[in-house]
Amino acid sequence: MSTEYSNYEKIRFALTKDEHGYPPVESELIWGRPDGNGRYSIKSIPFFANLLAIGDVVLTKYNEHKELQYAKHESHSGHSTIRAIFRKKYKDYISSIREILNILGCQSELANVGPLLAIDIPSTVRLEVVRNLLSDDERNGLLSIEEACIWDWVAITVTCT
């Protein structure tokens, strides 16, 4: 385990597959920092869990396998989560997208499947800037965008598509 995650624990999030069998896994393990009394602050970007973002505080319980398991949300951080699913493994292209996202102030993590890029958008970054960065490539068929947890501060709502 890297030093960055040495004080964190993995939390299991159960997933529900859609009619196409997506996501390709039954559950996802996500890093959380213990805040006491079963509360954890989410510290990694979810690849498949929806309505979840970095900084959210969740309540956990232990499952029958003595693993930490998500029970419910306690608070939302205001961060948004978007995923970009690339049609092919364009290594240089994906690297350049990640570099631009980093300059904008967004973190990203690349999954082994897909390739799938999970993007954390803090409340200090305008969501439209990230959408615009990816939208031309989506129209050109290079990638698909999945908005997993979107905070709309104008309407103060959270949406998931």
C-alpha positions as CSV (number, residue, x, y, z in Angstrom):
1,M,0.0,0.0,0.0
2,S,1.3,3.4,-0.8
3,T,2.0,6.0,1.9
4,E,-0.8,8.1,0.5
5,Y,-3.4,5.4,1.5
6,S,-1.7,4.1,4.6
7,N,-4.4,5.5,7.0
8,Y,-7.3,4.6,4.7
9,E,-9.5,1.6,4.5
10,K,-11.4,0.0,1.6
11,I,-15.2,0.2,1.6
12,R,-17.2,-2.2,-0.5
13,F,-20.0,-0.6,-2.6
14,A,-22.6,-3.1,-4.0
15,L,-23.5,-2.4,-7.6
16,T,-26.5,-3.1,-9.7
17,K,-26.0,-4.2,-13.3
18,D,-28.1,-2.7,-16.1
19,E,-29.8,-4.7,-18.9
20,H,-26.5,-4.8,-20.8
21,G,-24.6,-6.3,-17.9
22,Y,-22.8,-3.0,-17.0
23,P,-20.9,-2.5,-14.8
24,P,-18.7,-5.5,-15.3
25,V,-18.3,-6.1,-11.6
26,E,-20.7,-6.9,-8.7
27,S,-19.1,-4.4,-6.3
28,E,-16.4,-1.8,-6.1
29,L,-13.8,-1.2,-3.4
30,I,-13.2,2.5,-2.7
31,W,-10.7,4.1,-0.3
32,G,-12.1,6.0,2.7
33,R,-10.5,7.8,5.6
34,P,-12.0,6.8,9.0
35,D,-13.7,9.8,10.7
36,G,-15.0,7.7,13.7
37,N,-18.2,6.0,14.6
38,G,-18.4,4.1,11.2
39,R,-18.1,7.4,9.2
40,Y,-15.6,7.5,6.3
41,S,-14.6,10.3,4.0
42,I,-14.3,9.1,0.4
43,K,-10.7,9.5,-0.9
44,S,-10.7,7.8,-4.3
45,I,-12.7,8.4,-7.4
46,P,-15.4,5.8,-8.0
47,F,-15.2,3.9,-11.3
48,F,-18.6,2.4,-11.1
49,A,-20.5,3.5,-8.0
50,N,-23.0,6.3,-8.8
51,L,-24.0,9.3,-6.7
52,L,-20.6,9.2,-5.0
53,A,-17.7,11.6,-5.1
54,I,-14.4,12.4,-3.4
55,G,-15.0,14.0,0.0
56,D,-18.5,12.6,0.5
57,V,-19.0,11.2,4.0
58,V,-20.6,7.8,4.2
59,L,-21.7,5.5,7.0
60,T,-20.5,1.9,6.9
61,K,-21.2,-1.4,8.6
62,Y,-19.4,-4.8,8.5
63,N,-20.8,-7.4,6.2
64,E,-20.8,-11.2,6.8
65,H,-17.2,-11.4,5.5
66,K,-16.1,-8.8,8.1
67,E,-15.5,-6.2,5.3
68,L,-16.5,-2.6,5.6
69,Q,-19.6,-2.1,3.5
70,Y,-21.4,1.1,2.5
71,A,-24.6,1.6,4.4
72,K,-25.7,5.2,3.5
73,H,-24.6,8.7,2.7
74,E,-24.2,11.2,5.6
75,S,-23.1,14.2,3.6
76,H,-22.0,15.3,0.1
77,S,-18.8,17.2,-0.6
78,G,-20.0,19.2,-3.6
79,H,-17.5,17.4,-5.9
80,S,-18.8,15.8,-9.1
81,T,-17.8,12.6,-10.7
82,I,-17.7,12.1,-14.5
83,R,-16.4,9.0,-16.4
84,A,-15.0,8.9,-19.9
85,I,-15.1,5.6,-21.6
86,F,-12.7,5.5,-24.5
87,R,-13.4,3.5,-27.6
88,K,-9.8,2.5,-28.0
89,K,-6.6,2.7,-25.9
90,Y,-5.3,5.9,-27.2
91,K,-2.4,6.1,-24.7
92,D,-1.1,9.6,-25.8
93,Y,-4.6,11.0,-26.2
94,I,-5.7,9.8,-22.8
95,S,-2.5,11.2,-21.2
96,S,-3.1,14.6,-22.8
97,I,-6.7,14.7,-21.5
98,R,-5.5,13.8,-18.0
99,E,-2.8,16.5,-18.2
100,I,-5.4,19.1,-19.2
101,L,-7.8,17.9,-16.4
102,N,-4.9,18.2,-13.9
103,I,-4.2,21.8,-15.0
104,L,-7.9,22.6,-14.5
105,G,-7.7,21.3,-11.0
106,C,-9.4,17.9,-11.5
107,Q,-8.0,14.6,-10.4
108,S,-8.4,11.5,-12.6
109,E,-7.8,7.8,-12.3
110,L,-7.4,5.3,-15.2
111,A,-9.0,1.9,-14.7
112,N,-7.6,-1.3,-16.2
113,V,-11.0,-2.0,-17.9
114,G,-12.3,-0.1,-20.8
115,P,-10.1,2.0,-20.9
116,L,-12.2,4.0,-18.4
117,L,-11.2,7.3,-16.9
118,A,-12.8,8.4,-13.6
119,I,-12.7,12.2,-13.2
120,D,-13.2,14.2,-9.9
121,I,-14.4,17.7,-10.4
122,P,-14.1,19.8,-7.3
123,S,-16.7,22.6,-6.6
124,T,-14.0,25.1,-7.5
125,V,-14.0,23.9,-11.2
126,R,-16.8,24.8,-13.5
127,L,-18.5,21.6,-14.7
128,E,-19.1,23.1,-18.1
129,V,-15.4,23.5,-18.7
130,V,-14.9,19.7,-18.2
131,R,-18.0,18.9,-20.3
132,N,-16.7,21.1,-23.1
133,L,-13.3,19.5,-23.0
134,L,-14.8,16.1,-23.6
135,S,-17.9,16.9,-25.8
136,D,-16.2,17.2,-29.2
137,D,-14.5,13.9,-28.7
138,E,-17.8,12.3,-27.7
139,R,-19.5,13.7,-30.8
140,N,-16.6,12.3,-32.9
141,G,-17.1,8.8,-31.3
142,L,-13.8,8.7,-29.5
143,L,-15.4,8.4,-26.1
144,S,-18.6,8.3,-24.2
145,I,-19.3,10.4,-21.1
146,E,-21.1,9.0,-18.0
147,E,-22.2,11.6,-15.5
148,A,-22.1,9.6,-12.2
149,C,-22.6,12.3,-9.6
150,I,-23.2,15.9,-10.8
151,W,-23.8,18.8,-8.4
152,D,-25.7,21.6,-10.0
153,W,-25.2,24.6,-7.7
154,V,-27.7,26.7,-9.6
155,A,-30.6,24.3,-8.9
156,I,-28.9,22.6,-5.9
157,T,-29.6,19.1,-7.1
158,V,-27.6,16.0,-7.6
159,T,-28.2,13.9,-10.8
160,C,-27.0,10.6,-12.1
161,T,-27.4,9.4,-15.6
